[in-house]
Amino acid sequence: MKKLPEEFKKRMQKLLGNEYQEFINSFSEPRHYGLRVNTLKINADTFKDMYPYALEPVPWTANGFYFSEGERPAKHPYYHAGLYYIQEPSAMAPGAVLGAKPGEKVLDLCAAPGGKSTQAAADLAGSGILVANDVSKDRVKALVKNIENFGVKNAVITNETPSRLAEVFTGFFDKVIIDAPCSGEGMFRKDPEAAKKWAFYNIETCASIQKDILCDAAKMLKPGGYLIYSTCTFAPEENEGKIKEFLKHHPSFKLVDIPKKNGLSPGRPDWVNGREELKKCARLWPHKVKGEGHFIALLQKTSGYEGVNASSRQKALPASSKGLEYFSHFINENMNTRIEGNLILYGNHLYLMPEGLPNLEGLKVVRPGWYLGMLKKKRFEPSHAMAMALRPADVKRVVNFSSSSREVLSYLKGETLFQTGEKGWTLVCVDGFPLGWAKQVSGLLKNYYPKGWRWLD
């Protein structure tokens, strides 16, 4: 059995009573591993037929699968093609409960490294707006990478405090995701370091942070909109207790019942002296499901202020812009499709910004939309993010390698490929799915796979 904090065990024994032994025994059992298919690029059935290892469905989400310990899906070329996201199975449940719909405006408030953001992006299916935010400057880097690898076109990525976002996005979102910072007790089996750090992540401190995040999130939701609150801890103070407190101070919200199926258990109002409605929340217990510990609450806003003024949004590039001229030249030379809409220049970097956003001036915006590329010496150089959101049919020059080929591995390592073809920008694919750019020069493919993403043995 993994070494668990004594104080934690005593508290859980008091809470669980006769159920405690089964709970504590689960920490001696192997953890479970999961991946979630990126339906922006491929449907789950097709992926399952392509993937070289056995997969078992995760019951609470349509696109999640268990894989076996010892397999290395992060080393497969399909991972680098953005066909799936490696995610702890229980962590897939909040996004499945929320169920973002195409055309909606969705905020993931504590988004890094991007599991729930990529899940929402896939559900949006390229329509609507996703704002993915994280307050940590370091963690937001992983968020950017995962969203770009997934081929998401309609995301804005910010590095802000929730209170600052609330000033700009009042009454704006249809759905808000809060994967709240917590004491992390539900990850003790998955990550032994979480148990070692537990004493430093004080439950009371986490509960105070969660209170502030919930209050700011409430301001940004439209009437009729939904807020999903989740943690990966067992502590009632951070779960049912936090929802009880929130509802007391926010009468315009109500709890929505989460169906208790596929192993999901009801919330525990008795642990916080709360009302029966807290049973509408859900818990995932490691001794009841094939996954780690998780808590989920779904709330609906029934009244309040609706709509932020989006009339002062960032203006698109004028037709006379040199940046637009260079980009248009690139499109004409290399693409079979047009990329049109709210094209924005931030310095020398070109983005396609989702329509209908408020003015983002003053916010720490890491990505104001789909990053298309950079202007360099009277030319346009496409980004890796652009490549990852394209289809082979969109590009004039494509080279396609098998996932088992030597060339794919060489490309992912950043090596130059000896390949003949028509001169110009070329989309490199694996089994028909983009991996990134290369540039055909004579008998060579000059490799443009990002240095920070390259395959390491």
N, C-alpha and C positions, 0 to 999 in steps of 0.2 A: 504493500500500500504506500502511495505517495505520502510524504510527511505533510501533515496538515496542521495549521495553528490550533493549539489546544483551546483557546478562547472561542474560535470558530466552531469546533466540534461540540463544545458545551452548549453553545447557543442553539445549534441545529438539533441537538438531542432534546433540548427543552421544547423546541417548536414542533418537531416531528413525532415525538413520542415513540409509539410502536413501529413507526415507519423508518425510524432513524437507522437501524442496522442495515436495511436494504439500501438506503441512501449511501451510507458510508462505505458499504461493500463495492458500490459502483466505481469508487476511486481506485480500486485494484484491477478494474477491467480495462481493456484496451480502449483508447479514444477512437472516435469515428472521423473519417475524412470525407470531404465533399467538394464537388465542383458544380457550378451553375452555368448552363449553356447560354451563350449570347445570341438571343433570338433576333437581334439586329442583323446577324450575318447568316444564321443557320437555324433550322428548327430542331427540336430535341430529338425527334425520331431519326432524322437524317444523321445527326451528329452521333447518336448511339451506334448506328450502323457503321460509321467511319472509324470511331475510336478503337484503338487496337486492344484495349483491355475491357474486362467485364465491368459493367456498371449496374447499380441497383437504385431504383427510384427513391428519392427522399419524399415521404408521403405528404408533406404539407406544402409542397410547391411543385408546379407542373414541370419545371425545367431544371430541377436539381437532382444530382445523383451522388451516391456513395461510391468511392473507389477504395481499393484495398491498400492497407499499410504496406509500404515498401515500393509502391509505384511512384513514379516521379513525373506527374503531369506538367509541372513547371519546366521540365526539360524537353517536352515534346514541341515540335514546330507549331502544332495547332494552338498552343498557349500563346506563342509569339504572334500568331495570326489573330489573336483576340477572340477565339471561338468559345472560350469559357473563362470563368473567374473561379479561382480556388477559394472556397469559403466553408467555414465550419457549418455543418448542416443546420443546427438550431438557429444560426444567425440569418438563415434564409426566410425564417417564419415571419418576422415583422413586415418585410416588403411584400410577402404573399398576402398577408392580412390586409395591408393598405390597398394593394391593387391599383396602382396608377393607371390612368386611361389616356389614350392618345388625345392630344389637344389640351391637357391640363397643365397648370403651372404648379410645379412641385419644388419644394425646398428640402434639401438634406442639410440640417443645421450643424451636425457634428460628423462630417462626412468621411474624413480620412480613415483608412486608406482607400475606400471607395466601394465596398461591397454592396451597400444598400443604394448608393448612387447609381452604380451600373445596373442594378436590378430595376430601379425606377426608370432609368433610361431605356432599357429594353422594353418595359411595359408601355412607355410613351410612344415607342415605335417611330421615332423621328419627328413626332408632331407635338407641339406645345413647348414648354420651357422647363428646364431643370436648372436650378441654382444649387450648386454643391459648395458648401462652405466648411472650412475648418479654421479654428483660431490659431493653430500651431503652424508656424512658418515652415518648420522641418517636415511635418506630417503632410502638408498640402502638396509636397513634391510627389509623393506616392499617389495621391489622389489624381493629380494631373496625368501621370503616366497611365494609370488604370483606365481613366475615362477616354484618353486618346487611343489607347490600345483597343478599347472596345468599339472604336469607330463612332463615337457619339458626336453628332453635329449640333445639337440644340442645347448645349450646356454652357452655363457661365460658372466659372470657378472663382470663389472669393476667399480671402484670408482675413476675416473680420470677427469682431465680437458680435454675439447675437443682439446686443442692445444697439449697436451701430446699424446693423442690418434692419432692425425694426423701425428705425427712423426713415428708412428709404422705402421699405416694402410693406407699409401698413395696409392691411386688408387686401393683399395682393394674391396670395397663394390659395389654390384649391386643396392642396395637401402638404403637410409638413411632417418630416421624419426627424425624430430625436432619438438617436442612438446614444444615450446619455453617458458621459464619463461616470464611472462607478467604481466600487471597491473590487470588482472583478472576481468574486467568489466562484462564479459559474465556470471560470476558465482554469480552476486549479488542476483538473485532470489533464487538460490539453497542454497547459503551460506551467511547469513547476516553478518558474520564476514568479508567476502571479501569486503563488502562496507565500513565497519569501518576501514579496513586496507588500503583502496585505496590510501589515501593521502601519505602513506609511500612507496608505490610502484610507484615511480615517472615514468611517461611515458617515459621521456627522458633517464632515467637511464636504464629502461628495453630495450629501443630501441638500446642503445649502447651495452648491453650484447648480444642482438639478432644478431647484426651485426657481432660480433666476432665469435659467434657460427656458423653462416651461412658460414663464410669464412673458418673456420676449417673443417666444414662438406664437403665443396666443394672439398677440397684436398683429401678426403677419398673416393670419388665416382669415379667409373670407367667411361670412355667415354661410352655413351649410357645408363648409369644408371640414376635412378630417385631419386629425393629428394622431400620429402613431408614436407612442413613447415606449422605448425598450431599454433594458439593461441586461448585463450578463452577470448579475449578482443575485444571491438568495435573500439578502437583507431586507426585511419588510419596510424598514425606514426609507429605503431608496425605491421601493416598489409600491405596494398598496398604500403605505403611509404617505408617499409623495402625491399619489393621485387623490387620496382623501383630502389632503391639504389644498391641492390645486382646485378641486371642485368647490371647496368651501369658499374660496376667494374669487372664483370665476363662475358665477351662476349661469353665464351664457353658454356653458359647456355641459355636455352629458356623456356618460359612458355608453359605448356601443358594445353589444355582446359579441365576443369572439367565439365561434363554434368550438366546442370541446370535442374534437375528433382527432384521429391520428396520434393519439397519445397526449394531446394538450390537456392540462389540468386547470381547474378554475383558480382564480385569485383567492387569497385567504384574508377576508375581512376580520376574522377573529384574532389575527395576529396584531392588528392595529386598532382594535376596538372601533371598527368601521361598519358601515351599513352593508346590507346584503348585496347591493348593486356592485360592490367590488369583486364579486364572483364573476362578473362579466369580463374581467381581466383574464389573462392566461399565463400559465407557467409551464415551462418545459424542464422536466426533472431528468437528471442523467440516469436514474434507475427506472425510468418509465419510457424514455424514448432513446433512439440511437442518435444522441447528440449531447451537447453540454447544457449547462443551466442557463435559462433565459426567462425574462419576464416581459410581457407585452400588454399595453393598454391602448385601446382605440377610443378616441374622443371626437365628438362632433360639436362644432360651434353652431349654436342655434340662432344667435342674433349678434348684432354689432355693426361696426363700420365696414363698409364694402368699398373696395377699389382705391388704388393709389393712382395719382395723376401720372399717366404715361405719355402725356403730350410733349414733354420736354426731353424725350429720349434722344440719344446720340444720333446725329445726322449721318446719313450714308455719304460715301465719297461722291463728289460731283463727277459727271461724265468726263470732264476735262482733266481730271487728276492724272498726273504722271504715273502714280502707283497703279491706278486702274488700267492705264494704257499698257504697262509692262505685264500686268496680270492677264489682260486680254490677249496679248501676244502669246503668252505661255499656253493659254487655253486653246487658241487657234492652232498652235504647233503640236500640241501633245494630247488633246482631249477630244473625245467624241460627244461630250455633253457640255452644257453651259452651267456655270455656277453663278447664280444671280440672287440678289436680295440686298440686305443691309450690310454692305461691305464697309468695314471700318479699318482705318490705319491707326495703330498705336505705335508711334515712332516709325520704324521701318517694317513693322510686323502687320500683316494683313489678316483680318478675321471676318468671318461671316457671323454677324450678331443676330440672335433670335429677335423676331419682331415683337413689339409690344412691351419692351422693358421700360422701367422708369429711368431717369437720368442717374447713371452710376458714378457721376463725378464725386470725388471725395472718398469713395470706398477703395479698399485694397483689392483690386481686381487682378487676378492672376491670369485668367483666360476670359475675355469678354464674349466668347463664342467659339465656333469651329476655327481652329488655327490653320490657316491655309499656307502661309509661308512668309518669306522675307524678301524685301527689295534690296538688291546688291548691284551697285555699279550699272545702273540702267538695265537691269534684268530682274526677273522674278525667279526665286528658288523655292520650290515646293517643300512643305514640311512633311515630317513623318506622320503627323496627325491627319494631314490631308489624305495621304496614301491609305491609311487604315480605315477611312470611312468611304472609300471608293469601291466600285465593283470592277472586275477586269474589263467588262464591256464599255466602261466609261473612258478608257485610256487607249490611245492609238497603238502603243508598243507595250506588249506584255510578254514576260517569260514565265513559264509555269514549271515548277519542279515537283517531283514526288516527295512526300514527307520522309521517305526512306533514302533519299538521294544524298550523295556527298555534297552536291552543290548547295542544297538548303543549309546544311551545317556550316559550310564555308561562308555563305552569305550572312548567316546570323553571327558569325565570328568577326564580321567586318572585312573579310578578305575580298580582293579583286577576283572576279570570275573571268575565265577565258571563254568567251562566248561571242559568236558573230551575230550580227543583226543590224537593223536600220539605226542610223545615228540618232541619238536624242534620249530624252527622259523615258525610262522604262519602268513599268510596275512589275516588281518581283512577287510571284505568288507561290503558295504551296497548295497543291491539289485544288487550285482555283480560288484561293483566298489570299488577299494581299498581305505581304510581309513588310513592304517598304519600297523605297525608290533605289534605282541604279541609273547610271548614265552610260549609254552605249557609245564607246569611242574606239574606232577601228575594230580590232578583234577582242576588245576588253569591255567588261561591264564594271565601270567604276562604282564602288559600293558607297551608298549613302545611308546605310543602316546606322542609327544613332549610337555614338560611342558608349553612352551610359546604359544602353539596353543590350549590349552585345553578350553573346553566349559565352559563359565561362565554364571550362571543364571542371 
